[in-house]
Amino acid sequence: MKRSPSSGFSVLELTMAAALVGILTTLVFGAYAAGLKSMFKSQAQNELLSELQVMARRVSNEMQQTSIESVSLSADGEAVSYLTCYDADGIPQLSPGGSPLWEAYLVVYLDRTIKSVVLNRVDLKNTSPQRTVPTPIEKFKTGGTTKPINSYRNAGRPIARYIEDLNIELLPSLPGGYRFSIEAVKPAEGNRSASRSSMVFTVVVRN
């Protein structure tokens, strides 16, 4: 027996239609949520990688212009120190003969308590012999005494955040070459899951 045009839909048909709409809605929302999660993760990774790249460029530019006689590594490979001829305003200082006048030691190190790479600037006095004769920071006298590089790992400002590990090593096969290996993890936040990024870069000291 055929249903007349005015008889409408049965309860079964309405139930099936509602179930189908529910399934489609769930699939669409699931795809949207997955896409949103992927977008947030990609954005977090890009932000993390961008911060590492900025830090790497800064350290590379500064180290390339230092004197190899001034470079010093900590025993654990988590700190490096070297001289810079740039003053606090970012202006290079040169002697009348055109050679660098060293202004400060820069100490780059991993601070595990705040999970950051930190830069500490140790300014030289005008009378410091290191202004013209570069030496490692262990030979620099402050208060009439010398200190190991680890004594300078307690000040400065972060130049890269979310750092889990930093390893700096001398490359015997590359004169003046130093390799930096960095692992960074940005914790989950809101709709963003934790993101991880790593970077390896090499710096060659020119002088």
VMD Tcl script that draws the C-alpha trace (Angstrom):
set ca {
  {0.00 0.00 0.00}
  {1.46 3.33 -1.05}
  {1.77 6.25 1.29}
  {-0.21 9.32 0.28}
  {1.74 12.57 -0.35}
  {0.19 14.17 2.72}
  {1.05 11.40 5.14}
  {4.53 12.90 6.02}
  {7.54 11.02 7.41}
  {7.40 8.10 9.75}
  {9.09 8.10 13.16}
  {11.66 5.61 11.87}
  {12.53 7.83 8.93}
  {12.92 10.88 11.16}
  {15.10 8.90 13.57}
  {17.36 7.71 10.74}
  {17.63 11.23 9.32}
  {18.55 12.66 12.73}
  {21.16 9.93 13.23}
  {22.63 10.64 9.80}
  {22.82 14.37 10.54}
  {24.49 13.59 13.87}
  {27.09 11.36 12.21}
  {27.85 13.97 9.56}
  {28.12 16.71 12.19}
  {30.53 14.58 14.24}
  {32.70 13.87 11.19}
  {32.79 17.52 10.14}
  {33.57 18.74 13.67}
  {36.26 16.06 14.08}
  {37.94 17.10 10.84}
  {37.73 20.76 11.86}
  {39.19 20.07 15.32}
  {42.03 18.00 13.83}
  {42.81 20.73 11.34}
  {42.75 23.37 14.07}
  {45.04 21.29 16.29}
  {47.46 20.79 13.41}
  {47.44 24.52 12.69}
  {48.15 25.40 16.33}
  {50.99 22.86 16.48}
  {52.53 24.13 13.26}
  {52.27 27.73 14.50}
  {53.95 26.85 17.82}
  {56.77 24.99 16.06}
  {57.33 27.92 13.70}
  {57.49 30.36 16.63}
  {59.95 28.12 18.46}
  {62.13 27.63 15.39}
  {62.09 31.37 14.66}
  {63.35 32.14 18.17}
  {66.16 29.59 17.79}
  {67.14 31.07 14.43}
  {67.34 34.59 15.86}
  {69.57 33.36 18.68}
  {71.76 31.37 16.29}
  {72.29 34.37 13.99}
  {73.22 36.60 16.90}
  {75.75 34.18 18.41}
  {77.20 33.38 14.98}
  {77.68 37.03 14.05}
  {79.35 37.84 17.37}
  {81.62 34.79 17.49}
  {82.78 35.13 13.90}
  {84.24 38.53 14.73}
  {85.98 37.58 17.95}
  {89.56 36.43 18.47}
  {90.07 32.70 18.68}
  {92.48 33.29 21.59}
  {89.55 34.57 23.67}
  {87.18 31.65 23.19}
  {86.60 29.41 26.18}
  {84.28 26.43 26.67}
  {82.95 25.06 29.94}
  {83.73 21.45 30.81}
  {80.06 20.42 30.43}
  {79.76 22.06 27.00}
  {76.86 24.25 28.13}
  {78.68 27.59 28.15}
  {81.01 29.52 25.85}
  {82.76 32.84 26.35}
  {84.44 35.18 23.88}
  {85.45 38.81 23.46}
  {83.46 41.42 21.54}
  {84.62 44.79 20.24}
  {81.06 46.20 20.30}
  {80.25 48.60 23.11}
  {76.96 48.65 25.02}
  {75.40 50.76 22.23}
  {76.36 48.26 19.54}
  {79.16 50.40 18.07}
  {82.42 48.62 17.19}
  {85.53 50.07 18.82}
  {88.79 50.13 16.86}
  {92.32 51.29 17.62}
  {93.94 54.02 15.46}
  {95.59 51.22 13.51}
  {92.24 49.60 12.76}
  {92.56 46.57 15.05}
  {89.71 45.74 17.45}
  {89.55 47.27 20.89}
  {87.83 44.59 22.91}
  {85.01 45.94 25.04}
  {83.60 42.97 26.92}
  {83.40 39.22 27.34}
  {80.14 37.64 26.25}
  {79.17 34.48 28.10}
  {76.47 32.38 26.43}
  {75.18 29.55 28.60}
  {72.27 27.27 29.35}
  {70.31 28.11 32.50}
  {68.38 24.94 33.28}
  {66.39 26.55 36.08}
  {64.58 28.84 33.64}
  {65.15 26.63 30.56}
  {66.74 29.44 28.57}
  {69.95 30.30 26.78}
  {71.30 33.34 28.60}
  {73.77 36.01 27.50}
  {75.91 37.64 30.19}
  {78.03 40.67 29.25}
  {81.17 41.25 31.34}
  {82.55 44.69 30.51}
  {86.28 45.37 30.50}
  {87.90 48.37 32.16}
  {89.90 50.77 30.02}
  {93.03 49.54 31.77}
  {92.32 45.84 31.18}
  {95.12 44.24 29.14}
  {92.48 42.18 27.32}
  {91.39 45.30 25.46}
  {94.33 44.80 23.10}
  {95.63 41.33 23.99}
  {92.81 38.76 23.86}
  {92.81 35.95 26.42}
  {90.17 33.49 27.69}
  {87.88 34.78 30.41}
  {89.66 32.57 32.96}
  {92.64 34.94 32.74}
  {90.55 38.08 33.17}
  {90.91 39.62 36.63}
  {87.86 40.99 38.42}
  {88.49 42.39 41.87}
  {92.13 41.39 41.57}
  {91.39 37.68 41.07}
  {90.61 35.39 38.17}
  {87.50 33.22 37.97}
  {86.47 30.12 36.00}
  {83.87 30.48 33.27}
  {81.20 28.87 35.47}
  {81.43 31.84 37.86}
  {79.82 33.98 35.16}
  {76.80 31.70 34.70}
  {74.63 33.54 37.21}
  {73.61 36.74 35.43}
  {72.55 38.11 32.07}
  {69.33 37.97 30.08}
  {67.63 35.18 28.11}
  {68.10 35.19 24.35}
  {66.19 31.94 23.69}
  {63.46 30.29 25.76}
  {62.13 26.75 26.26}
  {65.62 25.25 25.94}
  {65.97 21.71 27.26}
  {69.55 21.05 26.18}
  {72.56 22.91 24.78}
  {75.85 21.35 23.77}
  {78.79 23.34 22.38}
  {81.86 21.56 21.11}
  {85.11 22.39 19.35}
  {85.47 20.83 15.91}
  {89.04 19.56 15.56}
  {88.54 19.00 11.83}
  {87.56 22.65 11.29}
  {90.05 25.26 12.57}
  {88.20 27.81 14.67}
  {84.98 25.83 14.28}
  {82.41 25.32 17.04}
  {79.20 23.31 16.77}
  {76.06 24.24 18.71}
  {73.36 21.59 19.24}
  {70.10 22.82 20.76}
  {66.91 21.04 21.86}
  {63.83 23.10 22.68}
  {60.39 22.10 23.94}
  {57.48 24.51 24.25}
  {54.93 23.18 26.75}
  {51.26 22.70 25.98}
  {49.15 25.83 26.35}
  {45.40 26.16 25.85}
  {44.48 24.46 22.57}
  {48.13 24.05 21.65}
  {49.91 20.79 22.36}
  {53.57 20.68 23.34}
  {55.95 21.32 20.43}
  {59.56 20.28 20.01}
  {62.29 21.73 17.82}
  {66.02 21.21 17.42}
  {68.83 23.04 15.69}
  {72.47 22.44 14.91}
  {74.68 25.22 13.60}
  {78.41 25.78 13.20}
  {80.37 28.95 13.89}
  {83.85 29.55 12.48}
  {85.96 32.17 14.26}
  {87.72 34.26 11.62}
  {90.50 35.89 13.66}
}
mol new
graphics top color blue
foreach p $ca { graphics top sphere $p radius 0.5 }
foreach p [lrange $ca 0 end-1] q [lrange $ca 1 end] { graphics top cylinder $p $q radius 0.2 }
display resetview
